[in-house]
Amino acid sequence: MRKLFVPALSALTVFAMSCGNAPTNENTADSTVVTADTAAAATPATSEVDSTANTLTDAEKAEGWKLLFNGQNLDGWHIYKGKTSNSWTAENGTLHCMGSEKDKSDKRADLTSNDTYENFELQTDWKLTPKGNSGLIYLASEDEDAAYLSGPEYQMIDDKDFPEKLEDWQKTGANYAMGGPLVAAANPIGEWNHTRIVVNKGHVEHWLNGQKTAEYTFGSPEWKKLKETGKWKDAKNYGKTKKGHIDLQDHGSEIWFKNMKIKEIK
């Protein structure tokens, strides 16, 4: 299995418990060390590669869609802020974060897109293992110790059997710590889910398996109240990045992504 290694920087500031260290209140290859700007390839695995995954139709290409994950390696991605991680691999056509019982290990860190985006629609399929916890952060800045301190998080978690009690704003599809999901739409753990995120001139929608789970507008009175009185009240730069990275959270849980694509909205 090829693993991704990059130079280590300072340890991530732990704000508190959340999906992916937030604050408190399936290609064959030999082993190789690579840098943040090169590919981390795959290992043999038991399941077969879905030949239809991680591809775009001619119609999608004409519409402006681009793949964020090519299904073969980690081209286009790096470890957040040049931290060190050996947890992210590309295997069997999936982008795989390997699980670990040592959630706060210094060998674990988020995976971040090289490119930044402002107005866009993002879609991806993902699945978790039992008791898993992760998330997808967007409009993330690398000026902070952790991506979640700048960009909103689309929550991904085992709503049913997570070992700790969950608040509504911690459940799958929510805008983490800014309000619970509008509906419970997650498939059973182990099954694939389809996520859609739309960000357009400050207006944001979260979709899960065809159902809208969150909707908000940056800077609205409701958004300001939630930010100023909730988890992010001391995170001064939360929600301020206008054009930012896509960040996949490593919370020590095993999670897979595929069919990850993005279309910029002009």
N, C-alpha and C positions, 0 to 999 in steps of 0.2 A: 504493500500500500504506500503510495506516495503521500507524504504529509507536508503541510505548509509550515515553514519556520521563518520568522523574521526577527530582527533584533528586539530585545525587550526594552521597554521604557518603564516609567513609574507605574506602580500598582494602581488598579482601578479604585477610585473612591467609592466606597459603599455607602449609598444614600440610605438604603434599608431594604426590607423584603419586598420583592415584586417579581414579575416575569422578567428575568434576565438582570438581576442585581439592581432593581429600582429601589427608591427610598422607602423608609418605614412609614406610619399613622394608621441505485443499485449499478468496464473497460479494465482490462488486465494490465498490470505494469509491475516492474520491480521497484524496490524501495529506493527513493531518491530524496535528497534534501533540495528544496527550491526556495526561491525568494518570494516576496510579496507580489512581485510583478510577473511571475512565471506561473506555469500550470502545475497544479497538483493533480496527479492522475488517479486511476482507479485500481481496485483490487478485484480478483475474482469473487463472485458471490453466488449464493445459491439460487436466487431468483433470476429470471431472464430479463434482458433489456427490452423495454418497450420501444420498438422501432419507430413508432409514431410520436413518441414523446420529444419534447424540446425541438420542435420544428415549426416553421411558419408556412401557412398556405400562401399562394400567390396573392390572394385577396388581402390577407393580413399584411403582407409586405407593402402592397399598394396603399394600404391605409396608414402606413407609418410604423407598424409594430416592429420592435427589435427584441431579440432574445437577450435576457440578462444572464442566463446560464446556458452554455452551449451543449451540455449533456456529456462532455468528455473531460473537462479540466476546469481549473479555476481562473482561466483568463478573464480579465475584467474585474477581478476582485482582489482585495488585500486584507490583511488583519488590521483591525481598527488601531490607528495611531502607531503602527509599527510594533505593536505588542507581540508576544510570542504565543503561538498556538500550535498544537499538533492534533487538533480535534476535527478539522474540516477536511473532507475528501470528496472527490467525484467518483461515484461507483454505480455501475448498472444504470446509467442514465439519470441518476439522482445526485443532488447536492446533499451530502450527509454530514450532519454534526453528530459525532460519536458521544455517547453518554458516559458519565463518570459520576461516582458517588462523591467525589471531591469537587463540589460546585465552584469553590473559590480558588482552585488550583491556578498557579501562575503560568501553567501551560495551556490555559484556555482563554479565549477572547472572541469577541464578535467578528463576523466577516462582513466587510464593507465594500460597496461598489466603488470602482475607480471614478466613475462619472457621477455628476450631480444633476438633479432634476428639480424643476420648479412647478410647472403645471403638467400633469400626466395622469394616465390611467395605467395601473399595474395589475397584472393577474398572475397567480401562481397556484399550484396544487401542493399540498403538504400533508404530512401525517406524523403523529406523535406516538411514543410508546406509553404504556400505562404510567400514571402519576407524573407525566411529563409537563414541562413548563418552558415556554419559549416565547418569541414574539418577532415581529417585523417592524423596525423603526424606519421612518421616512422623514425627509427634510432634516437629516442628521448632520451635525457639524462635528469636525474633529478638533475643535478648539476646547472641548470639554474633556474631563477625565473619562466620561462614559457617554455613549451615544444617546441614551435615554434622557440625559439631562438637557438635551437640545431639541430632539425631534419627538413627535407623538409616536406612540406604539400601538400597533394592531396586535392585540393579545391572542396568544395561542396556548392553551393549557388543558389539562384533563379536568374538566368541570366536575365530573362525577366522583372520581376517586383520588383527587389530589390530597396528599396527606395532611394538609392544613386547611382550616376553614377559609373559604373564599368569600370576599365581599363581591357584590354585583359587578363593581368596576374592575374586578380581576378576571372576569369570565371571558371565554373565547368570543372574539369579534368586537369586544369593547375597545374604545379609545382609552387605553389603560390609565386608571386613576382619574379619569375625567368623565365618568358616567358609565353605568352598566349597559350591556347590549340591549337593543330594542326588542330582539327576539332571541330565543335559544335555537341556534341553527346548526350546531356542530354535529358531524357524524360520529358514530361510536369510535372510541380509540382503536387505532390500528387501521382504520379506513381512511382513504384519501378525502381531503376537504378541498374546496375551491374558493380561493379568496380573491376579491377584487377591491382595489382601493382607487378612488378618484380624488385628485387634488386639482382644483381649478380656481385660481384667483382667490384663494383663501377659503373657499368652500370645500368641505371634505365629506366623502361618503365611504363607509366600510360596508362591504357585502360579503356574505358567507353562504356558499351553496345556494346562490340565487336569492337570498333574503337580505334586506338591508338591516345591518346591526348597529350602525352608528351614523350620525350626521351632525356636523357642527360647522361653525364659521369662525376662523381665527379673529380675535379681537372683538367679537360680539359681547354684549353685556353678560350673557350667560357664561361664555367661555372665560371671560375675565374673572367672574366670581368664582368659578371652579378652580381656576389657576391660583388665585390669590388666597383661597381658603383651604385648599386641599394639599395633596402630596407635593405639589410643585411650587409652593409658596416661597421657598427659599432657593429655588433653581431659577436664577434671574434671567437666564438666556433660553429657558424652555419656550418653544413655540416661536422664537424670533428668527430662525433661519428661513429665508425666503427661497433659497435654492440649495438643496442639500443631498446627501448620500442616502442610498438604500442600505440599511444595516440589518443583518440577520443575527439574532441574539443567541449567544451561547450561555445557557443557564445550567449547564451540566447535564441536561436532558438530551436524549436521542431524538432527533427530528430529521425528516427528509423533505426536500423540495424538488419539484420538477415543473416543466412547462412555465418557467418564469419569464415573463415578457413585459415590455413596457412600451407605451405610445405617448409621445409628448403631445400635449394639447397646445395648439397655437392660438 
